């Protein structure tokens, strides 16, 4: 009984703080924590949560998604975008902590991204499920290693140990890595043009071109440049590299709503009150995946 009452108190606080978020954004809200792993039944859970929200008389045409993820399957993210965009005209992403890899790609399907100075996205290094590892592994690392060994073989500098290692590669798996890489870039370019920069009539982020009229063709070029930069494994060196708001805005010219400043003090407090409480709850309970909405926990 004590545990039940404790849980009820926790849930009441979560719902109250989520309600404050919904009022501030004038939107439905959803919190997602965890890897994008098909084995967790995430697509079905997302569908259930979204449909519950849309069947509510309080529902809005905008949803704000709090996202905390190390990444995972880009194919699963594509499915989630289809689910969400079927029901909502506007999608906002809030990243209080981190959203890596497939999580970064997910964010690019939004109309707005909200971050502060401590938030981070990551390189778009797609993860592919490996039977050998029984989990998701970064695809670009495998592809880079194969490229290195092929180059050594071509130059005649490959060692016997490296050659034996090369022979042990699963080439069907490597093909999956290549497909995941290509799909990642394709989706990122598509979503940036359709959602993130769809309303840009002029340049907004590049200081050299700011204010100059922006054509559809140039929007596609911007999206391609961002995709190439985020997918440049040699630039970022690590799958888990933190890319902060400064780099995103200046080097990658991605428009981010920064809630770090004094003029955003109320929003920052609402986000932290909710996020810190729910992340603490997840950590204490050792949960690998967690979704929260006003109807679901």
Rosetta silent file (secondary structure, phi, psi, omega in degrees, C-alpha in Angstrom):
SEQUENCE: XXXXXXXXXXXXXXXXXXXXXXXXXXXXXXXXXXXXXXXXXXXXXXXXXXXXXXXXXXXXXXXXXXXXXXXXXXXXXXXXXXXXXXXXXXXXXXXXXXXXXXXXXXXXXXXXXXXXXXXXXXXXXXXXXXXXXXXXXXXXXXXXXXXXXXXXXXXXXXXXXXXXXXXXXXXXXXXXXXXXXXXXXXXXXXXXXXXXXXXXXXXXXXXXXXXXXXXXXXXXXXXXXXXXXXXXXXXXXXXXXXXXXXXXXXXXXXXXXXXXXXXXXXXXXXXXXXXXXXXXXXXXXXXXXXXXXXXXX
SCORE:     score description
SCORE:     0.000 S_00000001
   1 L     0.000  -38.164  179.479    0.000    0.000    0.000 S_00000001
   2 H   -63.822  -41.551  179.695    2.876    2.329    0.816 S_00000001
   3 H   -64.494  -42.194  179.805    4.412    1.646   -2.607 S_00000001
   4 H   -60.176  -45.864  179.784    1.050    2.258   -4.305 S_00000001
   5 H   -65.027  -38.050  177.825    0.615    5.607   -2.567 S_00000001
   6 H   -62.558  -47.065  179.513    4.191    6.546   -3.396 S_00000001
   7 H   -61.240  -41.287 -179.907    3.658    5.716   -7.070 S_00000001
   8 H   -61.926  -38.237  178.698    0.414    7.668   -7.135 S_00000001
   9 H   -66.012  -44.028  178.332    2.211   10.705   -5.744 S_00000001
  10 H   -59.525  -48.187 -177.690    4.976   10.394   -8.360 S_00000001
  11 H   -63.545  -38.274  179.656    2.449   10.053  -11.178 S_00000001
  12 H   -63.160  -42.132  179.006    0.429   13.024   -9.930 S_00000001
  13 H   -65.771  -42.977  178.418    3.537   15.238   -9.948 S_00000001
  14 H   -58.987  -46.874 -178.715    4.506   14.028  -13.438 S_00000001
  15 H   -65.582  -38.277  179.159    1.048   14.772  -14.814 S_00000001
  16 H   -64.336  -43.362 -178.523    0.937   18.184  -13.160 S_00000001
  17 H   -72.658  -33.553  174.491    4.289   19.211  -14.600 S_00000001
  18 H   -66.074  -38.016  177.893    3.385   17.833  -18.020 S_00000001
  19 H   -61.095  -39.235  177.083    0.158   19.845  -17.885 S_00000001
  20 H   -62.822  -39.176  177.538    2.217   23.002  -17.302 S_00000001
  21 H   -63.218  -45.573 -178.426    4.290   22.141  -20.394 S_00000001
  22 H   -62.367  -39.518  178.831    1.167   21.633  -22.512 S_00000001
  23 H   -66.851  -41.627 -178.183   -0.267   24.973  -21.442 S_00000001
  24 H   -64.284  -42.520 -177.957    2.992   26.795  -22.156 S_00000001
  25 H   -89.527   -7.640 -173.683    3.343   25.325  -25.658 S_00000001
  26 L    51.132   54.680 -172.141   -0.411   25.222  -26.340 S_00000001
  27 L  -152.858  159.375  163.418    0.181   21.652  -27.478 S_00000001
  28 E   -70.327  155.794 -178.180   -0.227   18.001  -26.659 S_00000001
  29 E  -136.296  149.590 -179.016    2.949   16.659  -25.081 S_00000001
  30 E  -147.204  137.853  176.861    4.822   13.366  -25.023 S_00000001
  31 E  -112.924  130.286  175.006    8.050   12.296  -23.324 S_00000001
  32 E  -126.993  130.937  176.969   10.220    9.518  -24.780 S_00000001
  33 E  -128.233  131.893  173.861   13.288    7.991  -23.148 S_00000001
  34 E   129.597  177.769  179.531   15.306    5.087  -24.517 S_00000001
  35 L   -79.476  151.670  173.917   16.769    3.456  -27.595 S_00000001
  36 E   -87.709   88.066 -173.074   14.792    3.101  -30.812 S_00000001
  37 L  -121.228  121.423 -179.278   14.708   -0.690  -30.730 S_00000001
  38 H   -55.583  -30.705 -175.800   12.095   -2.704  -32.652 S_00000001
  39 H   -68.454  -15.432 -177.709   12.150   -5.343  -29.918 S_00000001
  40 H   -89.264   -0.802  178.898   10.621   -2.892  -27.410 S_00000001
  41 L    65.825   33.851 -172.652    7.361   -2.529  -29.338 S_00000001
  42 H   -67.945  -40.037 -178.302    7.830    1.225  -29.585 S_00000001
  43 H   -60.016  -43.050  178.989    5.811    1.787  -32.784 S_00000001
  44 H   -65.561  -41.115  179.620    2.722    0.178  -31.239 S_00000001
  45 H   -65.635  -42.334  177.168    3.159    2.138  -28.019 S_00000001
  46 H   -60.551  -44.756  179.344    3.574    5.400  -29.928 S_00000001
  47 H   -58.944  -45.609  179.898    0.449    4.658  -31.951 S_00000001
  48 H   -61.856  -45.180 -177.890   -1.547    3.973  -28.786 S_00000001
  49 H   -65.028  -46.476 -178.920   -0.315    7.118  -27.041 S_00000001
  50 H   -63.408  -43.205 -179.785   -0.934    9.387  -30.043 S_00000001
  51 H   -66.219  -35.328  175.146   -4.413    7.979  -30.650 S_00000001
  52 H   -61.327  -43.052  179.319   -5.292    8.454  -26.983 S_00000001
  53 H   -64.963  -43.791 -176.175   -4.286   12.096  -27.236 S_00000001
  54 H   -72.625  -20.625  176.677   -6.183   12.667  -30.471 S_00000001
  55 L   -85.365   -2.132  179.875   -9.359   11.082  -29.059 S_00000001
  56 L   -88.719  138.300  179.494   -9.295   13.581  -26.214 S_00000001
  57 L   -63.910  -19.908 -179.346  -11.425   16.712  -26.525 S_00000001
  58 L   -83.518   -2.947 -171.160   -8.418   18.725  -25.295 S_00000001
  59 L   -59.691  150.772  179.574   -6.272   17.650  -28.255 S_00000001
  60 L  -116.437  172.484  174.112   -4.306   20.206  -30.285 S_00000001
  61 L   -92.103    4.223  178.711   -2.882   20.298  -33.808 S_00000001
  62 E  -123.834  141.562  174.161    0.594   20.698  -32.316 S_00000001
  63 E  -127.375  140.306  175.130    2.617   18.174  -30.321 S_00000001
  64 E  -112.658  125.693 -175.707    5.771   18.793  -28.312 S_00000001
  65 E  -112.146  117.170  171.919    8.025   15.760  -27.899 S_00000001
  66 E   -82.996  126.171 -172.689   10.599   15.579  -25.112 S_00000001
  67 E  -127.774  128.951  175.521   13.340   13.299  -26.403 S_00000001
  68 E  -138.955  104.330 -172.404   16.208   11.577  -24.587 S_00000001
  69 E  -152.072  145.800  172.861   17.826    8.812  -26.636 S_00000001
  70 L   -84.408   -6.076 -179.868   21.168    7.244  -27.616 S_00000001
  71 L   117.130 -149.637 -178.560   19.705    6.469  -31.061 S_00000001
  72 E   137.984 -142.681 -173.684   18.793    3.164  -32.675 S_00000001
  73 L   -77.685  122.120  177.401   16.916    2.080  -35.778 S_00000001
  74 H   -71.706  -28.870  176.443   16.381    4.786  -38.408 S_00000001
  75 H   -64.187  -38.015  177.811   13.660    2.610  -39.980 S_00000001
  76 H   -67.493  -41.128  177.306   11.766    2.737  -36.688 S_00000001
  77 H   -60.412  -40.897  177.516   12.165    6.514  -36.528 S_00000001
  78 H   -58.609  -41.604  178.460   10.728    6.768  -40.046 S_00000001
  79 H   -63.717  -42.223 -179.338    7.688    4.822  -38.838 S_00000001
  80 H   -64.617  -39.010  177.842    7.265    7.115  -35.817 S_00000001
  81 H   -62.480  -42.579  177.787    7.401   10.211  -38.024 S_00000001
  82 H   -59.823  -42.857 -179.807    4.665    8.732  -40.233 S_00000001
  83 H   -62.872  -48.733 -175.528    2.512    8.078  -37.143 S_00000001
  84 H   -67.913  -44.529 -176.871    3.001   11.529  -35.672 S_00000001
  85 H   -71.911  -17.998  174.044    2.601   13.467  -38.923 S_00000001
  86 H   -66.405  -27.966 -173.198   -0.629   11.609  -39.690 S_00000001
  87 H  -109.492  -24.072 -172.323   -2.174   13.322  -36.656 S_00000001
  88 L  -124.787  138.143  176.693   -0.294   16.609  -36.129 S_00000001
  89 L   -80.903  -33.138 -179.138    0.380   19.634  -38.343 S_00000001
  90 E  -123.974  136.584  179.156    3.123   20.986  -36.092 S_00000001
  91 E  -131.197  122.512  176.340    5.780   19.005  -34.241 S_00000001
  92 E  -110.324  141.615  173.637    8.198   20.506  -31.719 S_00000001
  93 E  -114.103  133.643  174.435   11.153   18.652  -30.195 S_00000001
  94 E  -114.935  125.813 -178.253   12.602   19.544  -26.796 S_00000001
  95 E  -118.332   86.277  179.403   16.070   18.171  -26.009 S_00000001
  96 L   -71.068  -27.953 -178.097   16.873   18.901  -22.348 S_00000001
  97 L  -122.129  -92.292 -177.561   19.761   16.415  -22.354 S_00000001
  98 E  -140.874  150.271  170.176   20.806   14.436  -25.467 S_00000001
  99 E  -142.426  106.350 -174.237   19.379   12.908  -28.645 S_00000001
 100 L  -101.861  158.902  168.649   21.992   11.028  -30.645 S_00000001
 101 L    50.412 -111.751  179.314   22.120    9.391  -34.073 S_00000001
 102 H   -61.125  -26.807  175.461   18.559    8.311  -35.010 S_00000001
 103 H   -66.912  -37.955  175.322   17.374   10.747  -32.340 S_00000001
 104 H   -63.475  -43.650  178.353   19.074   13.588  -34.210 S_00000001
 105 H   -61.785  -42.623  177.867   17.370   12.474  -37.418 S_00000001
 106 H   -55.528  -45.423 -179.550   14.034   12.349  -35.571 S_00000001
 107 H   -59.451  -34.021 -177.745   14.502   15.967  -34.484 S_00000001
 108 L   -71.429   -7.639  174.802   14.985   17.059  -38.081 S_00000001
 109 L   -88.961    1.283 -178.963   11.408   15.965  -38.811 S_00000001
 110 L   -93.491  161.702  175.289   10.172   18.685  -36.463 S_00000001
 111 L   -80.379  -31.165  179.411    9.121   22.254  -37.181 S_00000001
 112 E  -140.398  148.222  174.137   11.080   23.544  -34.187 S_00000001
 113 E  -123.627  126.954 -179.620   13.889   22.223  -31.981 S_00000001
 114 E  -109.617  124.138  179.060   14.275   23.563  -28.424 S_00000001
 115 E  -143.103  162.104  169.388   17.645   23.221  -26.665 S_00000001
 116 L  -122.825 -171.741 -172.405   19.723   25.037  -24.090 S_00000001
 117 L   -63.700  -21.905 -178.202   23.471   25.368  -23.583 S_00000001
 118 L   -96.297   -2.517 -179.630   23.727   21.927  -21.919 S_00000001
 119 L   -81.570  161.501  177.644   21.734   20.043  -24.587 S_00000001
 120 E  -154.172  143.083  165.094   23.314   18.056  -27.406 S_00000001
 121 E  -103.554 -175.094 -178.480   22.512   16.251  -30.611 S_00000001
 122 L  -141.009  172.286  175.085   24.929   13.836  -32.260 S_00000001
 123 L   -59.200  152.621 -179.099   26.351   12.747  -35.614 S_00000001
 124 L   -90.592   65.069  175.950   23.877   10.835  -37.778 S_00000001
 125 L   -89.473  101.787 -175.298   25.716    7.541  -37.562 S_00000001
 126 L   -64.055  147.760  177.143   22.909    5.026  -38.181 S_00000001
 127 E  -106.603  137.525 -177.191   22.727    1.954  -35.987 S_00000001
 128 E  -120.376  139.025 -178.933   22.097   -1.469  -37.462 S_00000001
 129 E   -72.242  127.099  179.599   20.978   -4.533  -35.550 S_00000001
 130 E  -109.492  120.719  176.753   23.766   -7.105  -35.316 S_00000001
 131 L   -63.264  -38.852 -179.537   22.842  -10.724  -34.614 S_00000001
 132 L   -61.227  -42.197 -178.748   26.428  -11.344  -33.560 S_00000001
 133 L   -89.744  -11.327 -176.735   26.326   -8.520  -30.998 S_00000001
 134 L    54.517   44.890  179.559   22.610   -9.056  -30.178 S_00000001
 135 E  -179.980 -179.110 -179.160   22.066   -5.321  -30.327 S_00000001
 136 E   -86.303  137.565  179.401   22.442   -2.167  -32.387 S_00000001
 137 E  -128.838  149.294  179.204   25.913   -1.116  -33.515 S_00000001
 138 E   -64.887  126.832 -175.013   27.071    2.062  -35.353 S_00000001
 139 H   -71.923  -39.994 -172.243   27.132    1.384  -39.096 S_00000001
 140 H   -66.431  -29.980  177.201   29.720    3.958  -40.151 S_00000001
 141 H   -62.255  -42.779  177.356   32.420    2.476  -37.939 S_00000001
 142 H   -65.055  -44.702 -178.406   32.112   -0.836  -39.755 S_00000001
 143 H   -65.185  -38.311  178.273   32.070    0.824  -43.170 S_00000001
 144 H   -64.154  -39.503 -179.242   35.126    2.938  -42.347 S_00000001
 145 H   -66.353  -41.395  177.341   37.065   -0.142  -41.245 S_00000001
 146 H   -62.806  -43.099  178.697   36.245   -1.991  -44.465 S_00000001
 147 H   -60.294  -40.182  179.094   37.272    1.056  -46.492 S_00000001
 148 H   -64.451  -43.987 -178.583   40.575    1.184  -44.605 S_00000001
 149 H   -69.366  -36.998  176.838   41.302   -2.514  -45.211 S_00000001
 150 H   -62.661  -42.809  178.773   40.375   -2.282  -48.900 S_00000001
 151 H   -62.546  -41.235  179.145   42.770    0.661  -49.284 S_00000001
 152 H   -66.096  -38.449  178.308   45.554   -1.297  -47.557 S_00000001
 153 H   -64.235  -40.826  179.566   44.899   -4.294  -49.790 S_00000001
 154 H   -64.469  -36.967 -178.086   45.062   -2.068  -52.855 S_00000001
 155 H   -86.979   -6.227 -179.296   48.373   -0.579  -51.684 S_00000001
 156 L    75.821   22.441 -177.866   49.812   -3.933  -50.676 S_00000001
 157 L  -109.644    4.967 -178.301   50.234   -2.875  -47.031 S_00000001
 158 L   -72.970  136.195  179.814   47.592   -5.100  -45.446 S_00000001
 159 L   -85.234  166.103  179.033   48.993   -7.493  -42.819 S_00000001
 160 H   -63.849  -36.243  178.338   48.118  -11.164  -42.546 S_00000001
 161 H   -65.528  -44.387  179.697   46.202  -10.481  -39.341 S_00000001
 162 H   -65.608  -37.852  179.577   44.197   -7.715  -41.005 S_00000001
 163 H   -64.192  -42.366  178.329   43.530   -9.918  -44.028 S_00000001
 164 H   -64.421  -40.544  177.985   42.200  -12.700  -41.821 S_00000001
 165 H   -62.519  -41.960 -179.893   40.079  -10.152  -39.965 S_00000001
 166 H   -62.321  -40.830  179.892   38.767   -8.815  -43.293 S_00000001
 167 H   -64.536  -23.428 -178.783   37.750  -12.316  -44.421 S_00000001
 168 L   -82.979   -3.925  179.953   35.674  -12.670  -41.274 S_00000001
 169 L   -67.668  141.395  172.925   33.378   -9.744  -42.158 S_00000001
 170 L   -87.488  105.195 -173.263   29.735  -10.531  -42.806 S_00000001
 171 H   -73.640  -23.501  173.293   29.230   -8.800  -46.157 S_00000001
 172 H   -66.753  -38.944  177.351   25.441   -9.081  -45.969 S_00000001
 173 H   -67.188  -39.218  178.011   25.656   -7.125  -42.714 S_00000001
 174 H   -62.794  -36.895  175.909   27.934   -4.571  -44.365 S_00000001
 175 H   -62.708  -38.912  176.778   25.342   -4.138  -47.099 S_00000001
 176 H   -62.744  -37.420  177.683   22.783   -3.413  -44.387 S_00000001
 177 H   -63.126  -43.409  179.294   25.162   -0.783  -43.003 S_00000001
 178 H   -63.352  -42.605 -179.971   25.405    0.877  -46.421 S_00000001
 179 H   -65.123  -40.327  178.497   21.630    0.874  -46.832 S_00000001
 180 H   -64.756  -40.528  177.352   21.140    2.363  -43.372 S_00000001
 181 H   -60.423  -47.214 -177.773   23.673    5.100  -44.159 S_00000001
 182 H   -67.279  -39.918  178.533   21.938    5.980  -47.422 S_00000001
 183 H   -64.107  -39.771  179.787   18.456    5.909  -45.852 S_00000001
 184 H   -58.447  -48.256 -179.693   19.635    8.186  -43.050 S_00000001
 185 H   -65.765  -42.393 -179.772   20.842   10.858  -45.476 S_00000001
 186 H   -60.379  -46.547 -178.938   17.726   10.535  -47.646 S_00000001
 187 H   -67.262  -41.186 -179.053   15.351   10.964  -44.701 S_00000001
 188 H   -61.143  -46.163  179.396   17.287   13.852  -43.203 S_00000001
 189 H   -63.122  -44.300 -179.054   17.235   15.791  -46.474 S_00000001
 190 H   -61.396  -48.492 -175.283   13.557   15.026  -47.050 S_00000001
 191 H   -71.738  -34.884  177.396   12.421   16.043  -43.548 S_00000001
 192 H   -60.409  -45.450 -178.460   14.508   19.214  -43.424 S_00000001
 193 H   -70.560  -41.458 -175.857   12.907   20.476  -46.629 S_00000001
 194 H   -75.687  -29.726 -171.837    9.379   19.307  -45.781 S_00000001
 195 H  -125.764  -59.861 -169.110    9.310   20.433  -42.156 S_00000001
 196 H   -65.936  -41.510 -176.925   12.285   22.191  -40.569 S_00000001
 197 L  -117.624   19.743 -175.446   12.960   24.813  -43.254 S_00000001
 198 L   -62.499  -31.573 -176.432    9.685   24.644  -45.200 S_00000001
 199 L   -94.350    5.776 -179.231    8.655   28.181  -44.180 S_00000001
 200 L   -75.467  115.495  174.066   12.001   29.808  -44.891 S_00000001
 201 L   -94.422  -23.193  178.145   11.547   32.498  -47.540 S_00000001
 202 E  -135.747  164.762  174.462   15.019   33.926  -46.875 S_00000001
 203 L   -60.814  136.275 -179.704   18.260   32.672  -45.353 S_00000001
 204 L  -116.152  -24.600 -170.939   17.955   32.679  -41.556 S_00000001
 205 L  -114.164  -35.112 -178.162   21.151   31.139  -40.216 S_00000001
 206 L   -75.301  113.046 -175.632   24.053   31.718  -42.613 S_00000001
 207 L   -61.565  -27.012 -179.060   25.484   35.168  -41.697 S_00000001
 208 L   -74.936  -26.135 -175.848   26.919   35.669  -45.186 S_00000001
 209 L  -117.019    4.511 -172.599   23.547   35.169  -46.874 S_00000001
 210 L   -54.347  128.019  178.343   21.104   36.209  -44.153 S_00000001
 211 L    93.657  -12.284  179.549   18.004   37.877  -45.589 S_00000001
 212 L   -76.354  138.236  179.740   18.626   36.781  -49.183 S_00000001
 213 E   -54.095  144.420 -173.751   15.582   35.118  -50.842 S_00000001
 214 L  -118.960  119.145  179.020   15.620   31.338  -50.631 S_00000001
 215 L   -87.242  165.785  177.740   14.449   29.128  -53.502 S_00000001
 216 H   -62.073  -40.099  179.688   13.231   25.531  -53.170 S_00000001
 217 H   -61.596  -40.370  179.938   16.345   24.311  -54.961 S_00000001
 218 H   -70.074  -33.854  174.966   18.555   26.142  -52.489 S_00000001
 219 H   -59.382  -41.505  178.925   16.574   24.678  -49.569 S_00000001
 220 H   -65.182  -36.498  178.159   17.411   21.241  -50.935 S_00000001
 221 H   -67.623  -40.444  177.315   21.077   22.237  -51.172 S_00000001
 222 H   -60.550  -46.010 -179.614   21.032   23.461  -47.547 S_00000001
 223 H   -61.186  -40.650  179.823   19.473   20.172  -46.438 S_00000001
 224 H   -66.036  -40.268  178.785   22.101   18.203  -48.348 S_00000001
 225 H   -63.949  -42.415  178.713   24.935   20.220  -46.789 S_00000001
 226 H   -64.059  -43.454  179.906   23.546   19.647  -43.285 S_00000001
 227 H   -61.240  -43.112 -179.906   23.134   15.918  -43.989 S_00000001
 228 H   -64.760  -41.623 -179.709   26.712   15.655  -45.270 S_00000001
 229 H   -65.902  -48.098 -178.898   28.106   17.500  -42.244 S_00000001
 230 H   -66.519  -27.076 -179.410   26.148   15.493  -39.669 S_00000001
 231 L   -94.637    6.119 -178.865   27.065   12.263  -41.444 S_00000001
 232 L   -81.733   90.933 -175.426   30.768   13.057  -41.738 S_00000001
 233 H   -62.502  -32.457 -178.839   32.151   10.345  -39.452 S_00000001
 234 H   -70.975  -25.516  178.094   35.736   11.503  -40.011 S_00000001
 235 H   -76.100  -44.567 -173.539   34.819   14.975  -38.746 S_00000001
 236 H   -89.608  -24.557  173.174   33.087   13.901  -35.541 S_00000001
 237 L    69.574  -28.284 -176.183   35.269   10.785  -34.926 S_00000001
 238 L  -132.660  138.557  176.060   32.886    9.320  -32.353 S_00000001
 239 L   -59.838  -34.917 -176.237   29.327    7.969  -32.536 S_00000001
 240 L   -96.355   21.366 -179.049   28.661    9.510  -29.108 S_00000001
 241 L   -65.964  130.347  176.902   30.107   12.952  -29.874 S_00000001
 242 L   -82.384  122.240  175.763   28.109   15.759  -28.256 S_00000001
 243 E  -109.851  107.437 -174.758   27.212   18.494  -30.754 S_00000001
 244 L   -81.072  176.107 -173.599   26.067   21.502  -28.781 S_00000001
 245 H   -63.353  -34.496  179.917   23.788   24.349  -29.728 S_00000001
 246 H   -63.424  -47.252  178.870   26.664   26.650  -30.712 S_00000001
 247 H   -65.573  -41.225  179.869   28.069   24.216  -33.275 S_00000001
 248 H   -60.244  -40.789 -175.961   24.617   23.356  -34.587 S_00000001
 249 H   -81.037  -36.962 -174.389   23.796   27.006  -35.200 S_00000001
 250 H   -92.374  -53.774 -177.346   27.126   28.288  -36.495 S_00000001
 251 L   -76.812  -38.175 -176.102   28.905   25.406  -38.247 S_00000001
 252 L  -101.174   -7.355  178.658   25.832   23.467  -39.371 S_00000001
 253 L    51.762   40.603  174.808   23.479   26.474  -39.698 S_00000001
 254 L   -94.295  128.727 -178.623   20.567   24.604  -38.085 S_00000001
 255 L   -78.186  121.929 -179.633   18.038   26.941  -36.508 S_00000001
 256 L  -123.287  138.188  172.933   17.540   26.065  -32.828 S_00000001
 257 E   -84.006  110.008 -177.013   15.269   27.753  -30.277 S_00000001
 258 E   -91.649  115.997 -179.812   17.686   28.454  -27.401 S_00000001
 259 L  -102.624   26.126 -178.935   15.927   28.651  -24.036 S_00000001
 260 L   -77.541  -29.008 -169.032   19.140   29.342  -22.085 S_00000001
 261 L   -75.346  168.521 -179.586   18.707   33.101  -21.771 S_00000001
 262 H   -62.325  -31.275 -179.238   17.106   35.239  -19.089 S_00000001
 263 H   -72.703  -10.714  178.231   14.203   36.073  -21.407 S_00000001
 264 H  -113.752   25.634 -173.953   13.334   32.352  -21.475 S_00000001
 265 H   -60.271  -42.253 -178.961   13.594   31.854  -17.728 S_00000001
 266 H   -64.549  -45.803  179.856   10.006   30.639  -17.293 S_00000001
 267 H   -63.219  -44.156  179.908   10.241   28.127  -20.149 S_00000001
 268 H   -59.136  -42.557 -179.358   13.596   26.858  -18.931 S_00000001
 269 H   -66.171  -41.130  178.539   12.230   26.290  -15.430 S_00000001
 270 H   -62.673  -44.266 -179.421    9.168   24.431  -16.714 S_00000001
 271 H   -64.200  -45.861 -177.887   11.319   22.180  -18.907 S_00000001
 272 H   -69.876  -38.732  178.887   13.819   21.412  -16.163 S_00000001
 273 H   -58.311  -43.396 -178.876   11.175   20.847  -13.487 S_00000001
 274 H   -74.785  -51.857 -174.740    9.516   18.226  -15.659 S_00000001
 275 H   -62.905  -47.486 -176.568   12.588   16.663  -17.265 S_00000001
 276 H   -63.400  -37.797  179.945   14.745   16.369  -14.140 S_00000001
 277 H   -66.919  -45.885 -175.909   11.910   14.802  -12.164 S_00000001
 278 H   -72.401  -36.056  177.332   11.022   12.246  -14.829 S_00000001
 279 H   -67.001  -37.357  175.655   14.665   11.318  -15.601 S_00000001
 280 H   -62.989  -41.671  177.358   15.252   10.789  -11.879 S_00000001
 281 H   -61.735  -44.715  179.709   12.203    8.512  -11.753 S_00000001
 282 H   -62.753  -44.241 -179.099   13.476    6.524  -14.765 S_00000001
 283 H   -64.106  -44.902 -178.820   16.970    6.191  -13.270 S_00000001
 284 H   -63.332  -30.932 -177.581   15.748    5.035   -9.864 S_00000001
 285 H   -96.027   -0.063  176.586   13.587    2.360  -11.472 S_00000001
 286 L    60.770   38.264 -176.367   16.239    1.205  -13.952 S_00000001
 287 L   -83.389  136.464  178.812   13.912    1.592  -16.949 S_00000001
 288 L   -90.095  -20.351  179.331   15.367    1.072  -20.439 S_00000001
 289 E  -149.783  141.351 -176.265   12.423    2.712  -22.216 S_00000001
 290 E  -153.855  132.876  175.935    9.734    5.079  -20.992 S_00000001
 291 E  -125.650  137.545  178.477    6.855    7.021  -22.557 S_00000001
 292 E  -136.014  133.705  169.614    4.707    9.569  -20.751 S_00000001
 293 L  -142.206 -178.416 -179.235    1.669   11.566  -21.833 S_00000001
 294 L   -69.261  -13.246  178.975   -1.346   12.900  -19.981 S_00000001
 295 L  -115.720   -3.389 -169.583   -3.055    9.533  -20.598 S_00000001
 296 L  -141.037  135.608  174.924   -0.105    7.140  -20.558 S_00000001
 297 L  -151.715    0.000    0.000    2.694    6.162  -18.203 S_00000001
